[in-house]
Every structure is written in structure tokens, then in C-alpha cells.
Amino acid sequence: MPKAWEFYALRGALALVTAGCEAHWLESLRRRLGPRLTQWAHFFLLVSPGTFAASAAFLPSAFAMCCLLLCQSWQLRRQGGKGILAGAAACVVGWPFAAVALLPVGLDLVVKHGFAQCVRWGLMALAATAAPTLAADSWFYVGFQWLSRESIAIDGSSGSGHSGGRVVLSTLNLVRYNLFPRGTGSELYGTEAWHFYLKNLALNFNVALPLSIVAFPLLLVLALWNHWAASSELSLAAAGRARAALRTQQCHNCASALSWCAPYWLWLSFFSALPHKEERFMFVVYPQLCLSAACAATVLQTAFLPPNPRDVAVVDTSAHTTPAPVAGASDNSDNASAVSHASHKAQSAQRTAAAALFVPPFGHIGPALPPSPLQQQQQQPRGLPPLQALLWMLGRLRSLALACLVVASAGLGVSRSAALVSHYGAPLDAYAWLGNHLTKERSKREWVHKLGLHDHEKGQASAMLPPSPAVMVCVGKEWYRFSSHFLLPEGAQLAFVDGGFRGQLPRAFERPKGADNEFQATRWPLAGSEAAAHFFNEVCLALFHDRGKCLVS
């Protein structure tokens, strides 16, 4: 299989895994808050360019996003042990900074399951995630040196150009580098103003961003309103107590939604305060941003005006009464009546369930609902009292505004995603063409030697072909457009030439001392990750390649 195919297959597999995590999370939302909010969340996930880019990204932040989805999904299903396991995977295996987004989830699990139980789950999850990570990191960054004395004897020394016999945990190294840097720390890679993420999120989520920001005050106001309304109706009759119970449940829904959206608000505030900013850092809370926007859209749709008559949870059973048995019917009349009664019960249950779906999950602020919605559905504004006619018109305007919101969000989101593919896909096309060209030229060289040409003929035929085996493909100031070595054929390597950039650039692993023996030769190129890269993370800048040694630049 060509390497480019492996690249796209990997991205496709990552997108499928992300889609599965999102589906699991959306189903948990549907069970807790109904389909109305879930439909909004699904819509924003579907049309937002941010989730389009993050779903196929092979990055620690994208992995942490999937783990946070599963963690929150199991939180919604009250399966705390699985949620803590997913959270531990996000922090230990993925990205340790994901702990910032997991703080609200952890507090909620402690309240619901108890501190002692969460500690037991946490220790088991830490052991299940830290042990494999420790083994993998030590394998790649220390190698056999911590497993085999024979390898130390072959190398002659356990500390010559290697990490010695110590174990390595990349998670701790990452935290230590960012909290206690030797030099400038992450600021070496660039700094941005505090509003960088707001502009970036506006580009990637358009309408969803302002909705996600106003969701916090909306949910807070509704929680306080529902609490006050429930306290006021407790002193009334049985109907008032039933309404108070509903208000209490809606108050709890508001509080729960605030805790479920809190990772996004906390994450945005935390990373906006840091000087070094990148778009990929926000990947972790993209779904929670869509959830916040969905909460705001649901509140605007159901909370401040009387809902549309078809959205009111009222079931009219007058038209679905069971007919009385007809005198003189056949002997099967009893069976027919039983079937009709069972059918009526099934239809009634379906109507009741469908009606319950439209109960406003976060409560309602505003005028009382009309007493007969099913009759009001047939009425015109001119036949209503002035106040109800005004509310009828406002309800229609609200529906029109929400329709415009859907069209604008979908149009902007889809066009932005299409622009990312169309306008920024040139590097992928260019490197794919280059990879095919180098592969063909390499095949020509192989055929030159297979044909058995004379030495002077071989020299003439090979003079126009790229050198083998090392082919240096050099890039300058547009180094950041290179996607992956998957797009270059075997024997080709990327190098950097001086194009004016004065920051830190990546560098290929170098063969460490002692790697020429037979034992480590079988492990190349893994042995390169064991070499100590002392030139990184310092004020020293990029190391450039000689232009004269580049085949392509």
C-alpha cells in the first residue's frame, strides 16, 4: 500500500472513532435532557468547521477531546468508574492539561458517588493508564537499557549518549517543561493576544460562539427563576405542588447543564490567559462549546415566550376514545375490542411520550400558557385577545429568527469547511505529486541497473536521476505547510533551509552513540529517539540545511 494511502486511511479511522464518541455522547444527552437540545448539539457538531478539522486530527488534544466526550457521556449515564477511566486516559495517555477541563466532571462525580469511591476508581484508572504509558515511553526513549544488562554490556556504558537506565514518563516531562522551563518555555513558539481564541472560534463556529457565551447567564437566570417559582407554588393545591415538582426538576436541569458546559468556559478562560496560543489547544472542548450553544438555543426557543401549540406537552384524548361494543356483533367482537383497546393504549402511550419530549427542559419565563393550545392552533391572531395576539406574532418571529439562525450557521459552516479543503489543500496536492514523481524516478533508476547497461550508459542514464538512497526535500518559510512524511516516498527526507524564520523547528532523530552494533542496528530507527536532544528547548534557533544538497526546494 502506498504511504499516502496509509496517511488518508489513518485520518479516516480517526474520524470514525471521533464520530462514535460523539454518537455515544449525544445519546447520553438525549436520555437526560430530551431530543430538542440533542438536535441542536448534533446540528452544531455537524456543520461547524472546528469539529470538521478536529475529528481527523492525530493530536494529543484531539485524543483528549474523544476521552472527554466518553467521560462526560458516562457521567450523564451515572457510570462514574468508566468516566474516571476515560478522564485518566485523557490526562495520562493524551494531554495532561486536559485535567483543567475535567475538574467540573470530577467534582460532579465526587458529589454523586462519594469521595472514597472516586478515589478507588481513580487509583485503578491511574494504574490502568500510567503503566502502559510508562512502559511505552521507556521503550522509545530509553530502549532495552532498562530491561537488559546484555545491552548495556554491548554498548560499553549505560549513559553514553542515552538516557541511562532510568524510566521515562512523557506526561511528567511535559508538565515539568511547561511549569518549570529551562529558558523561555512555550513562549519560544510565539505569543498571541488574549482575544486570539475568540477570533479563531468565531471563524470555526460562527453563530455557535455567541450562543455558547450567553448560555451561562441564561441558564443561571432560569435556575434562579425555577427555584423561586417552585418555592412560590409549594403552598398551593395539588396542581400547584405538581408544578412545583416540575419547576424543581427544571432547576436541577439548569444546574446540571451549567456543570456540563463548565469545561468549555473554564478551558477558554485558562488558555486565554496563557501567552502561547494555538488553534489545536481548543480541540478538547469543541463538543462542550456546541453543548453550550445548544443550551442557549433551547432556552431561546422554549423559555421566554409561549411555545408553539404543537410544542406544548398537552395530549388531547377526546378524539381517541375506545368505541363501545356494537350490539349484535360477531363472536370475534371481544377479540376485536381487546385488540382495539391494546391499540388505543399503545397509541396513547406514544402520544404521551411524544408530548413529554416537548416539555421545556430548562423551564419557562413569561406569560402563562394559553389554556387550550389545541384550539388556539386553529385560531387566527384577529380572533385572539390583544395580549395573546401579540404573543402569537412574537412566537412567529421567534420561529423565523431560529430558522435564519439555522440557515446562517449551516451556510457559514459548510462554506468554511469547503474553503479549508479547496483553498488550503494545495500542499497536500503538491506533496502527493512530488511523492509520485520521486517514486517514478526511483523506479527508473532501478530499471537502469536491471537492464544491464554498460558503465558509461548507466552513468549517462543516472545523471538525470535523483541521488539514491538519500533524497533531501527542502522547504523554507512555508515549512508549516508540510503535513507528513507519509506523503514522501521511501528514501526521501524533509530538511529546512533558511527562509527568514527565527523560531524553533523540528528535527529528525539522530543515530546515538553505540547504535552501530548489531543489537541496536535491528532496532533502527527506534534507537534515534533514545538520543539526548540537548539543542531543543533552548534559546538556540532552527538548524538549517545546505541548499546545495537539496534535490527539491
C-alpha positions in Angstrom: 0.0 0.0 0.0 1.4 3.4 -0.9 2.3 5.6 2.1 -0.1 8.3 1.0 -2.9 5.8 1.3 -1.9 4.9 4.8 -2.0 8.6 5.6 -5.6 9.0 4.5 -6.7 5.7 5.9 -5.3 6.8 9.3 -7.2 10.1 9.1 -10.4 8.3 8.1 -10.1 5.9 11.0 -9.6 8.8 13.4 -12.7 10.5 12.0 -14.8 7.3 12.5 -13.6 6.9 16.1 -14.5 10.6 16.8 -17.9 10.1 15.3 -18.5 7.1 17.5 -17.6 9.0 20.6 -19.9 11.9 19.6 -22.8 9.5 19.0 -22.3 7.9 22.4 -22.3 11.4 24.0 -25.3 12.6 22.1 -27.3 9.5 23.1 -26.5 10.3 26.8 -27.7 13.9 26.3 -30.9 12.7 24.7 -31.6 10.5 27.7 -31.1 13.3 30.2 -32.5 16.4 28.5 -34.6 15.1 25.6 -34.2 15.3 21.9 -34.7 19.1 21.4 -31.4 20.0 23.0 -29.7 17.0 21.5 -30.8 18.0 18.0 -29.3 21.4 18.5 -26.0 19.9 19.8 -25.9 17.5 16.9 -26.5 20.3 14.4 -23.7 22.4 15.7 -21.3 19.4 15.7 -22.3 18.6 12.2 -21.9 22.0 10.5 -19.0 23.5 12.5 -15.7 23.7 10.7 -13.9 23.3 14.0 -15.2 19.8 14.6 -14.7 19.0 11.0 -10.9 19.7 11.4 -10.5 18.2 14.9 -12.3 14.9 14.1 -9.5 13.6 11.9 -6.5 15.3 13.6 -3.8 13.0 15.0 -3.0 15.2 18.0 -3.0 14.8 21.8 -5.7 17.4 22.1 -7.9 15.5 19.6 -7.4 12.3 21.6 -8.3 14.2 24.8 -11.4 15.5 23.2 -12.6 12.0 22.5 -11.8 10.9 26.0 -13.6 13.9 27.5 -16.7 13.0 25.3 -16.7 9.5 26.8 -16.0 10.8 30.3 -19.0 13.2 30.2 -21.2 10.6 28.5 -20.6 8.1 31.3 -21.1 10.9 33.8 -24.6 11.5 32.2 -25.3 7.8 32.5 -24.2 7.8 36.1 -21.3 5.3 35.4 -18.6 7.0 37.4 -16.0 4.3 37.2 -15.9 4.3 33.4 -16.0 8.1 33.4 -12.9 8.3 35.6 -11.1 5.8 33.4 -11.8 7.9 30.3 -10.6 11.0 32.2 -7.4 9.3 33.3 -6.7 8.3 29.7 -7.2 11.9 28.6 -4.6 13.2 31.1 -2.0 10.4 31.2 -2.1 8.9 27.7 -3.3 12.1 25.9 -2.6 15.5 27.3 -2.1 16.3 30.9 -3.7 19.8 30.6 -7.0 18.1 30.0 -7.2 17.9 33.8 -8.4 21.6 33.6 -11.5 20.6 31.6 -12.1 17.5 33.8 -12.3 19.5 37.1 -16.1 20.1 36.8 -16.7 16.5 35.9 -14.6 15.3 38.8 -16.4 17.5 41.3 -19.8 16.2 40.0 -18.7 12.6 40.3 -17.5 13.2 43.9 -20.8 14.7 44.8 -22.8 11.9 43.3 -20.7 8.9 44.2 -18.7 10.0 47.2 -15.0 10.9 47.7 -13.8 7.4 48.8 -15.4 5.6 45.9 -14.0 8.1 43.4 -10.5 7.7 45.0 -10.7 3.9 44.5 -11.8 4.3 40.9 -9.1 6.9 40.3 -6.3 4.7 41.6 -7.4 1.8 39.4 -7.7 4.1 36.4 -4.3 5.6 37.1 -2.7 2.1 37.3 -4.5 1.1 34.1 -3.3 4.1 32.1 0.1 5.0 33.7 1.6 1.5 33.5 1.3 1.1 29.7 2.4 4.7 29.1 5.4 4.3 31.3 6.4 1.1 29.5 5.9 2.6 26.1 7.8 5.8 26.9 10.7 3.9 28.5 10.9 1.7 25.4 11.1 4.5 22.9 13.2 7.0 24.9 15.4 4.6 26.9 15.1 1.3 25.0 16.4 -2.0 26.1 18.8 -0.4 28.5 16.4 -0.6 31.4 15.4 -4.2 30.5 18.6 -6.0 29.6 22.1 -5.9 31.2 23.5 -7.5 28.0 22.6 -4.4 26.0 24.5 -2.3 28.5 27.5 -4.5 28.1 27.3 -4.3 24.3 27.1 -0.5 24.4 30.0 -0.4 26.9 28.3 2.1 29.1 24.7 2.8 30.3 25.0 6.5 30.0 26.9 7.2 26.8 24.6 9.4 24.7 21.5 7.7 26.2 19.1 8.3 29.0 20.8 5.6 31.0 18.9 3.1 33.0 16.1 5.4 34.2 12.5 5.1 33.2 10.7 7.9 31.4 7.1 9.2 31.6 6.4 11.8 28.9 3.4 13.1 30.8 5.5 14.3 33.7 8.2 15.7 31.3 5.6 17.8 29.6 4.2 19.2 32.8 7.7 19.9 34.1 8.7 21.6 30.9 5.7 23.9 30.9 5.7 24.7 34.7 9.4 24.9 35.2 11.0 25.7 31.8 14.8 26.0 31.5 14.5 29.0 29.2 11.6 30.9 27.8 9.3 27.9 27.8 6.4 27.7 25.4 6.7 31.4 24.6 9.5 30.4 22.4 6.9 29.2 19.8 5.1 32.5 19.7 2.6 34.6 21.7 -0.8 36.0 20.9 -3.2 38.5 22.5 -5.9 37.3 24.9 -8.7 37.6 22.3 -6.9 35.2 19.9 -9.2 32.3 20.7 -12.4 34.4 20.4 -11.5 35.3 16.8 -10.4 31.8 16.0 -13.6 30.3 17.5 -15.7 32.9 15.6 -14.2 31.6 12.4 -14.7 27.9 13.2 -18.1 28.1 14.9 -19.7 31.4 13.7 -23.2 31.6 15.2 -22.5 28.9 17.9 -19.8 31.1 19.6 -22.0 33.9 20.8 -24.7 31.4 21.8 -22.2 29.5 23.9 -21.1 32.6 25.7 -24.6 33.8 26.6 -25.6 30.3 27.7 -24.1 30.8 31.1 -26.2 33.8 32.1 -29.3 32.3 30.6 -29.0 29.1 32.5 -28.2 30.9 35.7 -31.3 33.2 35.4 -33.5 30.2 34.6 -32.2 28.2 37.6 -32.9 31.1 40.0 -36.3 31.7 38.4 -37.3 28.0 38.7 -36.2 27.9 42.3 -38.3 30.9 43.1 -41.3 29.6 41.2 -41.1 26.2 42.9 -41.0 27.8 46.3 -44.0 30.0 45.5 -46.2 27.1 44.2 -45.5 24.7 47.1 -48.2 26.4 49.2 -50.9 25.8 46.5 -53.1 22.9 45.9 -52.1 19.5 44.5 -51.8 21.0 41.0 -49.5 23.7 42.4 -47.4 21.1 44.1 -47.1 19.1 40.8 -46.0 22.3 39.1 -43.5 22.9 41.9 -42.1 19.4 41.4 -41.7 20.2 37.7 -40.0 23.5 38.4 -37.6 21.8 40.8 -36.7 19.3 38.2 -36.1 22.1 35.7 -33.9 23.9 38.2 -31.8 20.8 38.5 -31.6 20.5 34.8 -30.3 24.1 34.6 -27.7 23.4 37.3 -26.6 20.1 35.6 -26.3 21.9 32.2 -24.1 24.5 33.9 -21.8 21.8 35.2 -21.7 20.0 31.8 -20.8 23.2 30.0 -18.4 24.4 32.6 -15.4 22.6 31.0 -15.7 24.8 28.0 -15.9 28.1 29.9 -13.1 27.1 32.3 -10.8 25.9 29.4 -11.4 29.1 27.4 -10.6 31.3 30.3 -7.5 29.3 31.3 -5.9 29.2 27.9 -6.8 32.8 27.0 -4.6 33.8 30.0 -1.6 31.9 28.7 0.8 33.8 26.3 1.3 30.9 23.8 -1.8 30.1 21.9 -2.6 27.6 19.1 -5.9 26.6 17.5 -5.4 22.9 18.3 -5.5 23.7 22.1 -9.2 24.3 21.8 -9.9 20.9 20.3 -10.5 19.5 23.7 -13.7 21.4 24.4 -15.2 21.7 21.0 -18.2 19.4 21.8 -18.8 21.3 25.1 -18.9 24.6 23.1 -21.6 23.0 20.9 -23.4 21.9 24.0 -23.4 25.4 25.4 -24.7 26.8 22.1 -27.4 24.1 22.1 -28.4 25.0 25.6 -28.7 28.7 24.6 -30.7 27.9 21.5 -33.1 25.6 23.5 -33.6 28.3 26.1 -34.4 30.9 23.4 -36.7 28.5 21.7 -38.8 27.4 24.8 -38.2 29.7 27.8 -39.2 33.3 27.1 -42.4 33.1 25.0 -45.3 30.6 25.0 -44.1 27.8 22.7 -45.9 26.9 19.5 -49.1 25.0 20.1 -47.5 21.8 18.6 -44.7 22.1 21.1 -46.8 22.1 24.2 -46.9 18.9 26.2 -50.7 18.5 26.0 -52.4 15.3 24.9 -55.9 15.6 23.6 -57.5 12.1 24.1 -61.0 13.2 23.3 -60.7 12.0 19.7 -59.1 8.7 20.6 -61.7 7.1 22.9 -62.4 3.5 22.6 -65.7 2.8 20.9 -68.3 0.9 22.8 -69.1 -2.7 21.6 -71.9 -2.8 18.9 -74.9 -4.9 19.7 -75.2 -8.0 17.5 -71.6 -8.1 16.6 -69.9 -11.4 15.7 -68.3 -13.8 18.2 -65.0 -12.1 17.5 -66.2 -8.8 18.9 -64.5 -9.5 22.2 -61.2 -10.1 20.5 -61.6 -7.1 18.3 -62.4 -5.0 21.3 -59.3 -6.3 23.1 -57.2 -5.5 20.1 -58.7 -2.1 19.8 -58.1 -1.4 23.4 -54.5 -2.5 23.2 -54.0 -0.4 20.1 -55.5 2.6 21.9 -53.2 2.1 24.9 -50.2 1.8 22.6 -51.2 5.0 20.7 -51.9 6.8 23.9 -48.5 5.8 25.3 -46.8 7.0 22.1 -48.6 10.3 22.2 -47.8 10.8 25.9 -44.1 10.1 25.3 -44.1 12.3 22.2 -45.7 15.1 24.2 -43.3 14.7 27.1 -40.4 15.3 24.6 -41.6 18.9 24.2 -41.6 19.9 27.9 -39.1 22.8 28.1 -36.2 21.2 29.9 -35.0 24.4 31.5 -38.3 25.9 32.4 -40.3 28.9 31.2 -40.3 32.6 31.9 -43.0 34.8 30.7 -46.8 34.9 30.4 -48.8 31.9 31.2 -49.5 29.4 28.5 -52.9 29.6 26.7 -55.5 27.4 28.4 -56.4 25.5 25.2 -53.4 25.1 22.9 -55.0 22.6 20.5 -57.9 25.1 19.9 -55.5 28.0 19.7 -53.7 26.2 16.9 -56.8 26.7 14.7 -57.3 30.4 15.6 -56.0 33.4 13.8 -54.4 36.5 15.5 -57.5 38.6 14.8 -59.7 36.3 16.9 -57.4 36.4 20.0 -57.2 39.0 22.7 -54.6 41.7 22.1 -52.0 40.2 24.5 -52.3 36.7 23.1 -52.2 38.1 19.5 -49.0 39.9 20.3 -47.6 36.8 21.8 -48.7 34.9 18.7 -46.8 37.3 16.5 -43.7 37.2 18.7 -43.8 33.4 18.6 -43.8 33.5 14.8 -41.0 36.0 14.7 -39.0 33.7 17.1 -39.5 30.8 14.8 -38.4 32.9 11.8 -35.3 34.0 13.8 -34.4 30.5 14.7 -34.8 29.4 11.1 -32.5 32.2 10.0 -30.0 31.1 12.6 -30.0 27.5 11.3 -29.6 28.6 7.7 -26.8 31.1 8.6 -24.9 28.7 10.8 -25.2 25.8 8.2 -24.2 28.1 5.3 -21.2 29.7 7.0 -20.0 26.4 8.5 -20.3 24.3 5.3 -18.7 27.1 3.2 -15.8 27.4 5.6 -15.2 23.6 5.6 -15.3 23.6 1.8 -12.9 26.5 1.8 -10.5 24.6 4.0 -10.4 21.7 1.6 -10.4 23.8 -1.6 -8.2 26.8 -0.7 -5.8 25.1 1.7 -5.5 21.7 0.0 -2.7 22.8 -2.3 0.2 21.5 0.0 -1.4 18.0 0.1 -1.7 18.0 -3.7 1.8 19.3 -4.2 3.5 16.8 -1.9 1.3 14.0 -3.3 2.6 14.9 -6.9 6.2 15.2 -5.6 5.9 11.8 -3.9 4.6 10.2 -7.1 7.3 11.9 -9.2 10.1 10.7 -6.9 8.7 7.2 -6.8 8.7 7.1 -10.6 12.2 8.4 -10.8 13.4 5.8 -8.3 11.8 3.1 -10.4 13.7 4.4 -13.4 16.9 4.1 -11.5 16.2 0.6 -10.5 15.4 -0.4 -14.1 18.7 1.2 -15.2 20.6 -1.3 -13.1 18.3 -4.2 -14.0 18.7 -3.7 -17.8 22.5 -4.4 -17.5 23.6 -1.3 -19.4 27.3 -0.6 -19.8 29.0 1.6 -17.2 29.1 4.7 -19.4 25.5 4.2 -20.4 24.5 3.8 -16.8 26.3 7.0 -15.9 24.5 8.9 -18.7 21.1 7.4 -17.7 21.7 8.0 -14.0 23.0 11.6 -14.4 19.4 12.9 -14.8 18.0 10.9 -11.9 17.9 11.9 -8.2 20.6 10.6 -6.0 19.9 7.4 -4.0 19.3 6.5 -1.3 19.1 9.9 0.4 16.8 12.4 -1.3 16.6 15.8 0.5 13.3 17.7 0.0 14.0 21.2 1.4 11.4 23.8 2.5 11.9 27.4 3.5 9.5 29.9 5.1 6.5 27.7 4.3 7.8 24.9 6.4 4.5 24.7 8.3 2.6 23.6 5.2 4.3 20.2 5.2 1.8 17.6 6.5 3.6 14.3 7.0 6.4 12.0 5.8 3.6 9.7 4.7 3.4 11.9 1.6 7.1 11.3 0.7 8.4 8.0 -0.7 11.0 5.8 1.0 14.4 7.3 0.9 13.2 10.9 0.9 13.6 13.2 3.9 12.5 16.7 4.7 15.0 19.4 5.5 14.8 23.1 6.3 16.7 25.9 4.6 16.9 29.5 5.8 13.8 31.3 4.7 13.8 34.0 7.3 12.1 32.1 10.2 13.8 32.6 13.5 12.0 30.2 15.8 12.4 26.5 16.7 11.9 23.9 14.0 11.5 20.1 14.4 14.5 17.9 13.6 14.9 14.3 12.6 16.2 11.8 15.2 19.9 11.2 15.0 21.7 7.9 15.5 23.0 7.9 19.0 26.5 6.7 20.0 26.8 2.9 20.1 23.9 2.4 17.7 26.2 0.8 15.0 26.4 -2.5 16.8 24.3 -5.5 15.6 22.0 -5.3 18.5 20.8 -1.7 18.0 21.0 -1.9 14.3 18.0 -4.2 14.3 16.0 -1.5 16.2 16.8 1.5 14.0 15.1 4.0 13.7 13.7 3.5 17.2 17.2 3.9 18.6 17.1 7.6 17.4 14.5 8.5 20.0 16.9 7.5 22.7 19.5 10.2 21.8 19.5 13.2 24.1 18.5 16.3 22.0 20.3 18.9 24.0 19.8 21.5 21.3 16.0 21.7 21.9 14.0 23.8 24.3 16.8 26.4 24.5 17.1 29.9 23.1 19.1 28.5 20.1 17.0 28.6 16.9 16.5 26.4 14.0 19.3 24.4 12.4 19.2 24.8 8.6 20.3 22.5 5.8 22.7 23.5 3.0 20.8 24.5 -0.1 23.4 22.9 -2.4 22.5 19.4 -1.0 18.8 19.7 -1.7 17.2 17.9 -4.6 13.9 19.8 -4.3 13.5 23.1 -2.6 
